């Protein structure tokens, strides 16, 4: 992840060369925000015009049960069906869990893949975040590499806990990021958007250095010149001047900071999303894509009891957590998010993806809940031109295996990239991230 958080200071000589180039990790000897901007510009210049679509990927930590969300099995016996019923939607013949009544009403605005499948039962699987079980290049990193930044906004933002912030982090989402592409393509991170004042040390200048003073053209150029002399007129430094300017503009931009400020939203809208982390994370995601961020990744809390979707039953309250906490928050926050995007005319330009690492076992265990099951599960997609009300594939009667149109993680990846404007057929640069997989044609029209 990008590290913008270094505090710097001045002395009687003003802003020092060292301070200028270490603000936010702007280190000439390593990958940096400026280097990321340069690489993004080069990548954009090498390809055809890119799509202006953005993506919000909602990661349901722990693996949500498809039975209690988007693929209920009302006609099976109690040991498979579970304690909850299903509810009709406006789409003829399509039902989802009764625990998601608001999303049921909006079925015409999103689609569900009911036949996702892979083989890894471990939370350590990265398949649904990268397309592969052995890669660490997140979808957001690949999109950043191929499409770059736009409108002076950070291109890839992670909302939620990360390693080292004191949270209990055991999710595979904490393993992925820039991967082999390097830290310049990883996300910037916001721990929690729900407080009265979101702390953004990544975009802070120290109190005794004003933005105006820091942006003084001559001071910056002098620092660049001095560094050039010390580095023997390195050609790479010569080329970086423009990108340091852009990086500094981003670091000091009110546009960037305002996009992260939920206090600019009406209290009534914030309440529609839900007075909890997930609802406010969705609202922040809307603000970020509206301002120009290409890819926002929301992590659903941590994989610990009472927070995440890893409901085995041994950790109380087990299945009740689906009814009392998980599904109500997902239902309210996601429904408000889809409505808000639609009301603002942003739904067609914003792909919303909702997935976890796997589903849950068809048979309820002895503790009254379900265990890990990657062989068949569901994922939701909305916006981005996707036809609403579409059900892709089907699980068998017990929800154990795909009965029709199995979808692999690489096909899932190819679908995301295709919707975001990457040519998954002819652009050779995408090949390492999808192999020969094709997008899901029912969702892309491909």
Secondary structure, 3 states (H helix, E strand, C coil): CCCCCCCCCEECCEECHHHHHHHHHCCCCCCCHHHHHHHHHHHHHHCCCCCCCEEEEEECCCCCCCCCCCCCCCCCCHHHHCCCCEEECCCCCCEEECCCHHHHHCHHHEEEEEEECCCCCCCCCCHHHHCCCCCCECHHHHHHHHHCCECCECCEEEECCCCCCCCCCCCHHHCCECHHHCHHHCCEEECCCCCCCCCCHHHCCCCCCCHHHHCCHHHHHHHHHHHHHHCCCCHHHHHHHHHHHHHHHHHHCHHHHHHCCHHHCCHHHHHHHCCCHHHHHHHHHHHHHHHCCCEEEEECCCCCCCCCCCCCCCCCCCCHHHHHHHHHHHHHHHHHHHHHHHHCCCCCCEEEEEECCCEECCCCCCCCCCCEECCCEEEEEECCCCCCCCEECEECCCCCCEEECCECHHHHHHHHHHHCCCCCCCCHHHHHHHCCCCCCHHHHCC
